[in-house]
Amino acid sequence: MSKRKAPQETLNGGITDMLTELANFEKNVNQAIHKYNAYRKAASVIAKYPHKIKSGAEAKKLPGVGTKIAEKIDEFLATGKLRKLEKIRQDDTSSSINFLTRVSGIGPSAARKFVDEGIKTLEGAESSGDMDVLLTHPSFTSESTKQPKLLHRVVEQLQKVHFITDTLSKGETKFMGVCQLPSKNDGKEYPHRRIDIRLIPKDQYYCGVLYFTGSDIFNKNMRAHALEKGFTINEYTIRPLGVTGVAGEPLPVDSEKDIFDYIQWKYREPKDRSE
C-alpha cells in the first residue's frame, strides 16, 4: 500500500500532486464527483504543460483551470503548501478514509463504513501485502528532461528474473505491479505482493525518503517544528520562509540528516519515525 502520493513526475509535479490529492478528497470523503473531475482535469492538463508554471494566472490560460484552482496554485507556489490540504490531513476522519481507500478493493463507501466502526489504520497487522521502492539517479533532477529508461530498465530486469509477475501501470517515473519471490527447492510458494517503484529526482530524493519512511503523525510534527524554525518541508524540498511568509528557493540536501540539521531537530532513524 502506498502513501498519499508519489514524488514529482513532471515539471509541475508539485502542483499536479496537490490537485490530485484534492481530487481524491472530493471523491473519497465528500463524494463530490463533479469537483473530483474538475481537479483531475486540471491536473491532467498541467501535467502535459511543457513549461514550469510560475503563477496561477499562467495556469489559468490552460483549459480546465478556473479562478479557484488558479488561486490555489498561487498559494502553493508562494508557500509550498495549501491551507485546505493541511486541514484535510489534520482531520482524522478524512485522513483515515483516504488512507483506507489506498488498499486494493476498498472504495470510498467501504472506507467510511470502516472508519465509522472505529477501524482507521492497518497498524498492528501481522504482515504487509505490499512493497514501496524509491529509486534515483545522478543524471535525473527536477530540472532535467524526463528519462523513463532509468525506471524501465529496472522493471525489465526484475521481470527477467521473474520477480515482477504482473504490471498494473508503467509510467515515466512510477511503476505499479505485482511481485513474488521465486519458489525454493523445497517447493514452497511465496505469496504475491503489490509493488510500487518510483523514480525520484536526485535533488528531491532525501526529502522523498524522509516523507515515505515517516508516519503521518511524524511528518505532521516535523513540518510543524520546521515552521517554528522558519522553514517549510514537503516530500520534494525544504525551503526557508521569508519575513513575509513566502518560501524561498529549495535548499541543497545531500542526506536525510541535512534536513534535520536545517530545522535543528535531533536525527531519528527510519525505525523511530512511527510516532
Backbone as CSV, one residue per row, in Angstrom:
resi,resn,N_x,N_y,N_z,CA_x,CA_y,CA_z,C_x,C_y,C_z
1,MET,0.838,-1.189,0.000,0.000,0.000,0.000,0.870,1.235,0.000
2,SER,0.440,2.257,-0.674,1.262,3.433,-0.866,0.774,4.573,0.000
3,LYS,1.642,5.548,0.139,1.230,6.760,0.814,0.448,7.634,-0.134
4,ARG,0.194,8.864,0.360,-0.722,9.707,-0.380,-0.376,9.874,-1.839
5,LYS,0.870,10.103,-2.082,1.227,10.448,-3.436,2.692,10.196,-3.699
6,ALA,3.046,10.221,-4.975,4.416,9.955,-5.336,5.170,11.231,-5.534
7,PRO,6.485,11.175,-5.439,7.266,12.351,-5.729,7.088,12.845,-7.148
8,GLN,7.574,14.033,-7.380,7.319,14.783,-8.600,7.554,14.005,-9.882
9,GLU,6.567,14.041,-10.802,6.656,13.288,-12.040,6.776,14.191,-13.256
10,THR,6.504,15.483,-13.127,6.593,16.397,-14.249,7.257,17.681,-13.773
11,LEU,7.429,18.627,-14.704,7.963,19.934,-14.322,7.087,20.588,-13.264
12,ASN,5.792,20.285,-13.287,4.839,20.873,-12.346,4.247,19.805,-11.438
13,GLY,5.095,18.833,-11.067,4.626,17.709,-10.270,4.036,18.107,-8.934
14,GLY,4.604,19.134,-8.286,4.055,19.577,-7.013,2.622,20.052,-7.150
15,ILE,2.354,20.793,-8.223,1.003,21.310,-8.468,0.049,20.171,-8.806
16,THR,0.471,19.281,-9.703,-0.427,18.191,-10.104,-0.705,17.246,-8.943
17,ASP,0.288,17.003,-8.091,0.058,16.155,-6.924,-0.910,16.818,-5.950
18,MET,-0.780,18.132,-5.786,-1.681,18.876,-4.915,-3.118,18.771,-5.415
19,LEU,-3.303,18.945,-6.722,-4.644,18.865,-7.310,-5.197,17.448,-7.242
20,THR,-4.337,16.466,-7.431,-4.775,15.072,-7.355,-5.212,14.719,-5.941
21,GLU,-4.492,15.227,-4.949,-4.878,14.963,-3.559,-6.218,15.614,-3.238
22,LEU,-6.440,16.815,-3.751,-7.739,17.464,-3.577,-8.835,16.659,-4.265
23,ALA,-8.524,16.154,-5.460,-9.498,15.350,-6.204,-9.875,14.102,-5.417
24,ASN,-8.881,13.422,-4.866,-9.149,12.204,-4.100,-9.970,12.494,-2.855
25,PHE,-9.720,13.639,-2.232,-10.514,14.035,-1.065,-11.973,14.224,-1.457
26,GLU,-12.202,14.922,-2.570,-13.581,15.168,-3.004,-14.289,13.858,-3.356
27,LYS,-13.549,12.921,-3.949,-14.165,11.643,-4.335,-14.364,10.732,-3.128
28,ASN,-13.331,10.565,-2.317,-13.374,9.585,-1.239,-14.132,10.052,-0.010
29,VAL,-13.997,11.323,0.332,-14.601,11.833,1.565,-15.923,12.547,1.299
30,ASN,-15.918,13.521,0.403,-17.141,14.276,0.111,-18.033,13.602,-0.914
31,GLN,-17.453,12.674,-1.686,-18.166,12.001,-2.777,-18.786,13.027,-3.736
32,ALA,-18.020,14.104,-3.972,-18.432,15.163,-4.908,-17.724,14.910,-6.235
33,ILE,-18.353,14.117,-7.080,-17.710,13.671,-8.311,-17.411,14.829,-9.262
34,HIS,-18.278,15.861,-9.286,-18.035,16.986,-10.195,-16.754,17.731,-9.817
35,LYS,-16.503,17.889,-8.510,-15.266,18.540,-8.081,-14.066,17.626,-8.334
36,TYR,-14.273,16.347,-8.115,-13.212,15.373,-8.402,-12.798,15.463,-9.861
37,ASN,-13.785,15.491,-10.752,-13.488,15.563,-12.187,-12.779,16.863,-12.552
38,ALA,-13.184,17.966,-11.904,-12.577,19.270,-12.198,-11.095,19.286,-11.810
39,TYR,-10.801,18.786,-10.616,-9.407,18.750,-10.164,-8.575,17.805,-11.020
40,ARG,-9.143,16.656,-11.358,-8.407,15.686,-12.170,-8.118,16.240,-13.568
41,LYS,-9.105,16.933,-14.136,-8.911,17.506,-15.465,-7.797,18.549,-15.441
42,ALA,-7.841,19.423,-14.423,-6.809,20.458,-14.308,-5.429,19.828,-14.115
43,ALA,-5.361,18.795,-13.281,-4.079,18.120,-13.040,-3.543,17.487,-14.318
44,SER,-4.433,16.891,-15.092,-4.027,16.233,-16.337,-3.487,17.241,-17.346
45,VAL,-4.173,18.375,-17.466,-3.752,19.411,-18.412,-2.396,19.992,-18.002
46,ILE,-2.243,20.271,-16.709,-1.000,20.864,-16.213,0.163,19.876,-16.340
47,ALA,-0.113,18.590,-16.161,0.938,17.574,-16.277,1.543,17.547,-17.677
48,LYS,0.750,17.923,-18.668,1.219,17.902,-20.057,1.835,19.237,-20.492
49,TYR,1.720,20.244,-19.638,2.243,21.575,-19.970,3.771,21.518,-19.994
50,PRO,4.415,21.941,-21.078,5.865,21.751,-21.235,6.747,22.768,-20.519
51,HIS,6.141,23.686,-19.762,6.927,24.709,-19.062,6.601,24.692,-17.575
52,LYS,7.533,25.150,-16.756,7.310,25.227,-15.321,6.384,26.403,-15.026
53,ILE,5.248,26.140,-14.443,4.261,27.182,-14.152,4.765,28.073,-13.017
54,LYS,4.674,29.392,-13.226,5.191,30.338,-12.239,4.098,31.134,-11.533
55,SER,2.853,30.984,-11.972,1.764,31.717,-11.322,0.426,31.080,-11.662
56,GLY,-0.577,31.406,-10.840,-1.921,30.929,-11.115,-2.465,31.522,-12.396
57,ALA,-2.062,32.756,-12.688,-2.523,33.419,-13.913,-2.043,32.664,-15.146
58,GLU,-0.817,32.177,-15.083,-0.286,31.393,-16.204,-1.062,30.090,-16.357
59,ALA,-1.346,29.451,-15.227,-2.083,28.184,-15.267,-3.509,28.380,-15.769
60,LYS,-4.089,29.534,-15.441,-5.475,29.803,-15.812,-5.666,29.889,-17.321
61,LYS,-4.601,30.106,-18.052,-4.691,30.169,-19.511,-4.918,28.787,-20.121
62,LEU,-4.707,27.748,-19.311,-4.881,26.383,-19.795,-6.337,25.952,-19.658
63,PRO,-6.837,25.135,-20.570,-8.225,24.672,-20.483,-8.441,23.818,-19.238
64,GLY,-9.534,24.096,-18.524,-9.848,23.312,-17.338,-9.342,23.900,-16.040
65,VAL,-8.591,24.999,-16.117,-8.080,25.655,-14.908,-8.853,26.949,-14.692
66,GLY,-9.725,26.949,-13.687,-10.542,28.115,-13.398,-9.933,29.006,-12.340
67,THR,-10.697,30.020,-11.936,-10.206,31.008,-10.974,-9.841,30.390,-9.631
68,LYS,-10.706,29.516,-9.091,-10.455,28.937,-7.766,-9.217,28.044,-7.763
69,ILE,-9.059,27.272,-8.817,-7.873,26.417,-8.897,-6.621,27.268,-9.072
70,ALA,-6.724,28.337,-9.866,-5.588,29.241,-10.066,-5.159,29.870,-8.739
71,GLU,-6.130,30.227,-7.896,-5.816,30.808,-6.590,-5.077,29.801,-5.708
72,LYS,-5.494,28.551,-5.783,-4.816,27.506,-5.003,-3.384,27.312,-5.501
73,ILE,-3.193,27.412,-6.799,-1.852,27.279,-7.366,-0.961,28.421,-6.890
74,ASP,-1.502,29.641,-6.855,-0.733,30.787,-6.355,-0.292,30.555,-4.908
75,GLU,-1.223,30.073,-4.079,-0.900,29.821,-2.675,0.179,28.745,-2.548
76,PHE,0.054,27.698,-3.337,1.024,26.603,-3.288,2.410,27.067,-3.729
77,LEU,2.462,27.855,-4.804,3.750,28.336,-5.309,4.420,29.295,-4.324
78,ALA,3.607,30.065,-3.607,4.156,31.059,-2.678,4.624,30.444,-1.362
79,THR,3.924,29.406,-0.900,4.202,28.867,0.438,4.697,27.425,0.447
80,GLY,4.559,26.727,-0.677,4.957,25.322,-0.709,3.926,24.393,-0.115
81,LYS,2.756,24.933,0.219,1.692,24.105,0.787,0.342,24.752,0.488
82,LEU,-0.733,24.099,0.938,-2.082,24.613,0.735,-2.839,24.459,2.048
83,ARG,-3.379,25.555,2.556,-4.057,25.507,3.849,-5.191,24.494,3.863
84,LYS,-5.933,24.412,2.768,-7.048,23.466,2.713,-6.556,22.036,2.878
85,LEU,-5.447,21.703,2.217,-4.908,20.348,2.334,-4.365,20.088,3.737
86,GLU,-3.764,21.100,4.346,-3.252,20.929,5.703,-4.390,20.592,6.657
87,LYS,-5.531,21.252,6.492,-6.694,20.975,7.343,-7.229,19.574,7.087
88,ILE,-7.266,19.177,5.814,-7.741,17.835,5.459,-6.852,16.778,6.104
89,ARG,-5.538,16.978,6.022,-4.597,15.995,6.570,-4.672,15.911,8.084
90,GLN,-5.075,17.014,8.730,-5.157,17.034,10.183,-6.484,16.492,10.702
91,ASP,-7.449,16.299,9.793,-8.750,15.760,10.182,-8.676,14.232,10.194
92,ASP,-8.896,13.627,11.352,-8.732,12.180,11.493,-9.642,11.392,10.562
93,THR,-10.905,11.814,10.457,-11.851,11.076,9.618,-11.446,11.124,8.157
94,SER,-11.141,12.321,7.663,-10.741,12.472,6.260,-9.466,11.693,5.966
95,SER,-8.475,11.818,6.859,-7.203,11.122,6.653,-7.389,9.613,6.647
96,SER,-8.236,9.120,7.552,-8.445,7.676,7.649,-9.161,7.130,6.423
97,ILE,-10.167,7.851,5.933,-10.889,7.404,4.738,-9.950,7.378,3.544
98,ASN,-9.195,8.449,3.368,-8.237,8.488,2.257,-7.200,7.379,2.379
99,PHE,-6.761,7.124,3.596,-5.757,6.081,3.834,-6.292,4.706,3.452
100,LEU,-7.496,4.389,3.892,-8.052,3.060,3.648,-8.393,2.825,2.184
101,THR,-8.746,3.897,1.450,-9.084,3.713,0.034,-7.861,3.370,-0.801
102,ARG,-6.669,3.484,-0.238,-5.475,3.098,-0.983,-5.253,1.590,-0.985
103,VAL,-6.037,0.901,-0.177,-5.955,-0.556,-0.158,-6.801,-1.101,-1.297
104,SER,-6.212,-1.962,-2.115,-6.938,-2.535,-3.247,-8.219,-3.209,-2.765
105,GLY,-9.344,-2.844,-3.393,-10.622,-3.461,-3.060,-11.464,-2.656,-2.093
106,ILE,-10.897,-1.597,-1.498,-11.663,-0.761,-0.569,-12.000,0.560,-1.247
107,GLY,-13.286,0.781,-1.488,-13.744,2.018,-2.100,-14.155,3.025,-1.041
108,PRO,-14.603,4.233,-1.454,-14.985,5.280,-0.504,-16.063,4.854,0.488
109,SER,-17.097,4.164,0.009,-18.195,3.759,0.897,-17.717,2.764,1.945
110,ALA,-16.938,1.775,1.511,-16.422,0.782,2.455,-15.468,1.427,3.452
111,ALA,-14.637,2.360,2.969,-13.689,3.038,3.854,-14.423,3.832,4.925
112,ARG,-15.473,4.545,4.529,-16.252,5.319,5.507,-16.901,4.383,6.528
113,LYS,-17.386,3.236,6.072,-18.006,2.261,6.975,-16.982,1.759,7.990
114,PHE,-15.775,1.469,7.523,-14.723,1.018,8.436,-14.420,2.091,9.484
115,VAL,-14.306,3.343,9.021,-13.990,4.438,9.938,-15.107,4.621,10.956
116,ASP,-16.357,4.528,10.506,-17.499,4.645,11.424,-17.484,3.545,12.480
117,GLU,-16.888,2.405,12.113,-16.808,1.276,13.047,-15.543,1.334,13.905
118,GLY,-14.763,2.402,13.716,-13.570,2.583,14.528,-12.294,2.030,13.942
119,ILE,-12.359,1.522,12.690,-11.162,0.989,12.036,-10.550,2.105,11.203
120,LYS,-9.428,2.640,11.660,-8.832,3.794,10.992,-7.414,3.551,10.488
121,THR,-6.844,2.408,10.776,-5.463,2.147,10.381,-5.228,0.659,10.243
122,LEU,-4.137,0.297,9.568,-3.733,-1.107,9.470,-2.624,-1.419,10.461
123,GLU,-2.313,-0.462,11.328,-1.251,-0.665,12.308,-1.575,-1.862,13.186
124,GLY,-0.603,-2.714,13.384,-0.820,-3.900,14.193,-1.060,-5.133,13.351
125,ALA,-1.201,-4.960,12.040,-1.385,-6.114,11.166,-0.133,-6.988,11.213
126,GLU,-0.317,-8.311,11.101,0.807,-9.229,11.229,1.780,-9.131,10.066
127,SER,1.303,-8.726,8.911,2.194,-8.635,7.757,1.715,-7.550,6.816
128,SER,2.596,-7.159,5.905,2.242,-6.163,4.904,2.099,-6.839,3.557
129,GLY,1.110,-6.426,2.796,0.876,-7.045,1.499,1.490,-6.277,0.356
130,ASP,2.322,-5.306,0.648,2.871,-4.512,-0.449,4.300,-4.078,-0.179
131,MET,4.919,-3.509,-1.209,6.306,-3.047,-1.119,6.437,-1.736,-1.885
132,ASP,7.102,-0.757,-1.279,7.378,0.520,-1.932,8.881,0.655,-2.125
133,VAL,9.304,0.972,-3.341,10.721,1.120,-3.656,10.956,2.510,-4.239
134,LEU,11.946,3.232,-3.703,12.295,4.556,-4.198,13.660,4.496,-4.872
135,LEU,13.737,4.983,-6.101,14.988,4.986,-6.860,15.378,6.409,-7.236
136,THR,16.664,6.624,-7.454,17.114,7.897,-8.009,18.368,7.641,-8.838
137,HIS,18.794,8.681,-9.563,19.999,8.576,-10.394,20.591,9.975,-10.524
138,PRO,21.922,10.097,-10.458,22.554,11.424,-10.533,22.165,12.230,-11.767
139,SER,21.827,11.569,-12.858,21.504,12.282,-14.099,20.062,12.768,-14.151
140,PHE,19.257,12.392,-13.157,17.839,12.770,-13.157,17.574,13.758,-12.030
141,THR,17.285,15.011,-12.383,16.973,16.047,-11.402,15.632,16.673,-11.741
142,SER,15.154,17.546,-10.854,13.861,18.195,-11.074,13.894,19.138,-12.267
143,GLU,15.087,19.525,-12.710,15.211,20.442,-13.837,15.564,19.725,-15.142
144,SER,15.840,18.442,-15.078,16.265,17.717,-16.277,15.075,17.201,-17.073
145,THR,15.348,16.745,-18.273,14.296,16.167,-19.101,13.928,14.793,-18.555
146,LYS,12.775,14.307,-18.958,12.311,13.010,-18.481,13.229,11.899,-18.990
147,GLN,13.427,10.904,-18.137,14.283,9.779,-18.505,13.611,8.463,-18.120
148,PRO,12.540,8.114,-18.813,11.794,6.904,-18.459,12.624,5.632,-18.520
149,LYS,13.700,5.643,-19.329,14.513,4.426,-19.465,15.137,4.015,-18.138
150,LEU,15.387,4.980,-17.235,16.001,4.657,-15.952,15.116,3.721,-15.145
151,LEU,13.830,4.021,-15.090,12.888,3.169,-14.369,12.613,1.890,-15.146
152,HIS,12.417,2.025,-16.443,12.038,0.873,-17.262,13.114,-0.210,-17.258
153,ARG,14.385,0.184,-17.202,15.466,-0.809,-17.168,15.402,-1.645,-15.894
154,VAL,15.101,-0.997,-14.783,14.990,-1.716,-13.512,13.827,-2.697,-13.567
155,VAL,12.691,-2.215,-14.062,11.498,-3.067,-14.149,11.755,-4.261,-15.065
156,GLU,12.369,-4.000,-16.208,12.635,-5.079,-17.165,13.553,-6.144,-16.575
157,GLN,14.545,-5.716,-15.796,15.458,-6.682,-15.179,14.724,-7.527,-14.140
158,LEU,13.860,-6.893,-13.359,13.095,-7.632,-12.350,12.101,-8.586,-12.999
159,GLN,11.630,-8.228,-14.187,10.756,-9.134,-14.926,11.544,-10.329,-15.460
160,LYS,12.772,-10.086,-15.898,13.608,-11.161,-16.444,13.896,-12.238,-15.406
161,VAL,14.075,-11.816,-14.150,14.373,-12.797,-13.093,13.090,-13.307,-12.444
162,HIS,11.943,-12.950,-13.055,10.624,-13.447,-12.627,10.231,-12.987,-11.220
163,PHE,10.787,-11.824,-10.808,10.357,-11.246,-9.528,9.063,-10.466,-9.723
164,ILE,9.004,-9.644,-10.769,7.760,-8.953,-11.118,6.947,-9.882,-12.009
165,THR,5.736,-10.186,-11.566,4.891,-11.137,-12.295,3.798,-10.472,-13.113
166,ASP,3.364,-9.276,-12.685,2.274,-8.594,-13.383,2.500,-7.091,-13.355
167,THR,2.020,-6.421,-14.392,2.106,-4.962,-14.484,0.709,-4.361,-14.430
168,LEU,0.498,-3.437,-13.479,-0.769,-2.717,-13.389,-0.690,-1.410,-14.163
169,SER,0.423,-0.712,-14.025,0.652,0.514,-14.797,2.147,0.814,-14.802
170,LYS,2.611,1.418,-15.897,4.035,1.770,-16.001,4.161,3.127,-16.663
171,GLY,4.549,4.115,-15.864,4.742,5.459,-16.387,6.216,5.789,-16.493
172,GLU,6.507,7.079,-16.610,7.894,7.511,-16.759,8.648,7.508,-15.442
173,THR,7.919,7.701,-14.337,8.592,7.738,-13.038,7.915,6.860,-11.989
174,LYS,6.883,6.139,-12.367,6.218,5.275,-11.389,5.738,3.989,-12.042
175,PHE,6.049,2.874,-11.377,5.584,1.557,-11.809,4.717,0.962,-10.707
176,MET,3.598,0.366,-11.096,2.730,-0.326,-10.154,2.512,-1.739,-10.675
177,GLY,2.735,-2.718,-9.833,2.576,-4.085,-10.300,2.476,-5.082,-9.169
178,VAL,2.786,-6.333,-9.496,2.719,-7.438,-8.538,4.041,-8.192,-8.593
179,CYS,4.543,-8.610,-7.429,5.805,-9.337,-7.382,5.659,-10.614,-6.560
180,GLN,6.625,-11.497,-6.719,6.630,-12.762,-5.975,8.056,-13.293,-5.909
181,LEU,8.489,-13.700,-4.725,9.799,-14.322,-4.593,9.778,-15.680,-5.289
182,PRO,10.856,-16.043,-5.982,10.905,-17.351,-6.641,10.762,-18.484,-5.629
183,SER,10.133,-19.559,-6.028,9.944,-20.710,-5.141,11.284,-21.361,-4.819
184,LYS,11.406,-21.879,-3.611,12.632,-22.568,-3.201,12.617,-24.010,-3.708
185,ASN,13.724,-24.690,-3.525,13.832,-26.079,-3.972,12.866,-27.005,-3.248
186,ASP,12.450,-26.590,-2.034,11.537,-27.443,-1.279,10.100,-27.332,-1.769
187,GLY,9.904,-26.528,-2.816,8.571,-26.415,-3.392,7.691,-25.365,-2.736
188,LYS,8.219,-24.668,-1.731,7.427,-23.644,-1.058,7.133,-22.495,-2.008
189,GLU,5.882,-22.076,-2.065,5.492,-20.976,-2.947,5.158,-19.752,-2.111
190,TYR,5.813,-18.647,-2.416,5.597,-17.416,-1.673,4.379,-16.673,-2.216
191,PRO,3.713,-15.894,-1.365,2.531,-15.151,-1.826,2.901,-14.003,-2.759
192,HIS,1.966,-13.607,-3.587,2.155,-12.432,-4.433,1.971,-11.174,-3.580
193,ARG,2.704,-10.133,-3.915,2.626,-8.852,-3.198,2.507,-7.711,-4.202
194,ARG,1.833,-6.660,-3.779,1.800,-5.443,-4.587,3.137,-4.736,-4.463
195,ILE,3.607,-4.147,-5.551,4.867,-3.406,-5.520,4.732,-2.112,-6.307
196,ASP,5.185,-1.021,-5.716,5.267,0.280,-6.388,6.738,0.681,-6.434
197,ILE,7.218,1.080,-7.599,8.596,1.557,-7.751,8.544,2.978,-8.289
198,ARG,9.195,3.896,-7.595,9.178,5.300,-8.003,10.586,5.793,-8.297
199,LEU,10.702,6.556,-9.362,11.963,7.213,-9.707,11.856,8.668,-9.270
200,ILE,12.737,9.079,-8.358,12.668,10.410,-7.763,13.865,11.247,-8.214
201,PRO,13.647,12.519,-8.569,14.773,13.385,-8.928,15.831,13.391,-7.822
202,LYS,17.096,13.385,-8.218,18.187,13.303,-7.251,18.116,14.401,-6.202
203,ASP,17.796,15.630,-6.608,17.767,16.742,-5.663,16.558,16.697,-4.737
204,GLN,15.619,15.792,-4.992,14.443,15.662,-4.138,14.403,14.314,-3.417
205,TYR,15.418,13.505,-3.653,15.398,12.122,-3.172,15.285,12.029,-1.653
206,TYR,16.114,12.765,-0.928,16.137,12.601,0.525,14.888,13.166,1.196
207,CYS,14.325,14.217,0.631,13.039,14.700,1.148,11.963,13.646,0.901
208,GLY,12.044,12.984,-0.252,11.090,11.924,-0.569,11.236,10.732,0.357
209,VAL,12.471,10.304,0.604,12.711,9.175,1.503,12.214,9.491,2.907
210,LEU,12.506,10.696,3.379,12.065,11.104,4.710,10.546,11.065,4.803
211,TYR,9.892,11.564,3.774,8.428,11.602,3.762,7.835,10.196,3.781
212,PHE,8.355,9.313,2.947,7.759,7.992,2.806,8.125,7.033,3.935
213,THR,9.170,7.328,4.706,9.518,6.460,5.827,8.888,6.928,7.129
214,GLY,8.364,8.135,7.149,7.743,8.649,8.361,6.245,8.402,8.380
215,SER,5.697,8.182,9.575,4.248,8.050,9.703,3.603,9.411,9.474
216,ASP,2.290,9.430,9.280,1.594,10.699,9.082,1.813,11.637,10.267
217,ILE,1.742,11.090,11.480,1.903,11.918,12.676,3.327,12.470,12.756
218,PHE,4.308,11.622,12.478,5.702,12.081,12.496,5.906,13.205,11.486
219,ASN,5.382,13.026,10.273,5.545,14.048,9.237,4.874,15.358,9.633
220,LYS,3.693,15.269,10.241,2.997,16.478,10.690,3.814,17.200,11.752
221,ASN,4.338,16.444,12.709,5.133,17.053,13.778,6.406,17.692,13.232
222,MET,7.025,17.030,12.267,8.259,17.577,11.697,7.967,18.845,10.907
223,ARG,6.871,18.852,10.149,6.503,20.059,9.397,6.210,21.218,10.345
224,ALA,5.529,20.907,11.463,5.198,21.954,12.434,6.467,22.523,13.066
225,HIS,7.409,21.642,13.424,8.677,22.100,14.008,9.460,22.933,12.999
226,ALA,9.433,22.514,11.737,10.143,23.256,10.689,9.594,24.670,10.562
227,LEU,8.279,24.803,10.616,7.660,26.127,10.519,8.097,27.017,11.678
228,GLU,8.204,26.428,12.872,8.659,27.194,14.033,10.082,27.717,13.836
229,LYS,10.879,26.968,13.085,12.264,27.345,12.829,12.426,28.163,11.549
230,GLY,11.302,28.447,10.873,11.377,29.289,9.682,11.594,28.554,8.379
231,PHE,11.122,27.298,8.311,11.262,26.508,7.089,9.934,25.836,6.743
232,THR,9.787,25.478,5.490,8.639,24.673,5.075,9.173,23.421,4.389
233,ILE,8.613,22.272,4.779,9.065,20.981,4.253,7.899,20.260,3.598
234,ASN,8.150,19.666,2.444,7.198,18.727,1.862,7.989,17.552,1.296
235,GLU,7.340,16.691,0.534,8.023,15.499,0.032,9.005,15.783,-1.093
236,TYR,9.112,17.062,-1.495,10.021,17.437,-2.575,11.223,18.235,-2.079
237,THR,10.975,19.217,-1.239,12.030,20.156,-0.870,11.889,20.653,0.564
238,ILE,12.945,21.291,1.044,12.894,22.112,2.247,13.290,23.512,1.813
239,ARG,12.468,24.506,2.186,12.711,25.878,1.748,12.593,26.835,2.929
240,PRO,13.436,27.862,2.973,13.347,28.850,4.051,12.169,29.782,3.816
241,LEU,11.575,30.247,4.906,10.470,31.192,4.814,10.983,32.599,5.078
242,GLY,10.599,33.532,4.217,10.997,34.915,4.397,10.165,35.592,5.472
243,VAL,10.454,36.856,5.749,9.738,37.591,6.796,8.262,37.752,6.462
244,THR,7.925,37.679,5.172,6.524,37.803,4.766,5.828,36.447,4.705
245,GLY,6.565,35.381,4.993,5.978,34.048,4.953,6.076,33.363,3.610
246,VAL,6.707,34.025,2.640,6.864,33.436,1.305,8.095,32.530,1.297
247,ALA,7.929,31.334,0.755,9.028,30.369,0.723,10.075,30.755,-0.311
248,GLY,11.335,30.566,0.050,12.430,30.863,-0.867,12.776,29.671,-1.741
249,GLU,13.965,29.697,-2.321,14.406,28.612,-3.191,14.728,27.361,-2.367
250,PRO,14.571,26.176,-2.957,14.896,24.935,-2.243,16.348,24.916,-1.775
251,LEU,16.573,24.397,-0.578,17.920,24.295,-0.027,18.582,22.998,-0.501
252,PRO,19.906,22.994,-0.639,20.593,21.760,-1.052,20.499,20.699,0.037
253,VAL,20.190,19.482,-0.357,20.054,18.373,0.592,20.815,17.166,0.055
254,ASP,21.809,16.704,0.796,22.615,15.557,0.376,22.409,14.336,1.262
255,SER,21.548,14.463,2.261,21.240,13.336,3.140,19.988,13.682,3.936
256,GLU,19.375,12.681,4.536,18.224,12.953,5.399,18.656,13.810,6.590
257,LYS,19.851,13.555,7.094,20.333,14.294,8.260,20.419,15.789,7.970
258,ASP,20.715,16.158,6.729,20.760,17.577,6.367,19.443,18.260,6.710
259,ILE,18.340,17.574,6.460,17.018,18.157,6.708,16.820,18.377,8.198
260,PHE,17.190,17.378,9.007,17.089,17.517,10.464,17.971,18.667,10.954
261,ASP,19.174,18.776,10.384,20.102,19.826,10.814,19.560,21.217,10.503
262,TYR,18.951,21.384,9.334,18.400,22.690,8.967,17.403,23.186,10.016
263,ILE,16.552,22.282,10.489,15.488,22.698,11.417,15.872,22.462,12.882
264,GLN,17.149,22.093,13.107,17.677,21.907,14.465,16.843,20.892,15.251
265,TRP,16.676,19.750,14.641,15.924,18.653,15.251,16.821,17.432,15.302
266,LYS,16.805,16.695,16.405,17.661,15.521,16.550,17.307,14.464,15.502
267,TYR,18.344,13.933,14.854,18.123,12.932,13.802,17.491,11.669,14.375
268,ARG,16.545,11.115,13.624,15.883,9.884,14.046,15.941,8.870,12.912
269,GLU,16.322,7.662,13.243,16.388,6.584,12.261,14.974,6.262,11.761
270,PRO,14.858,5.719,10.541,13.533,5.373,9.999,12.684,4.532,10.952
271,LYS,13.307,3.612,11.689,12.548,2.749,12.604,11.955,3.530,13.773
272,ASP,12.435,4.757,13.988,11.951,5.579,15.098,11.028,6.699,14.625
273,ARG,10.462,6.545,13.436,9.598,7.596,12.877,8.138,7.161,12.797
274,SER,7.695,6.399,13.790,6.328,5.860,13.745,5.415,6.450,14.804
275,GLU,5.812,7.593,15.364,5.018,8.200,16.441,3.630,8.578,15.940
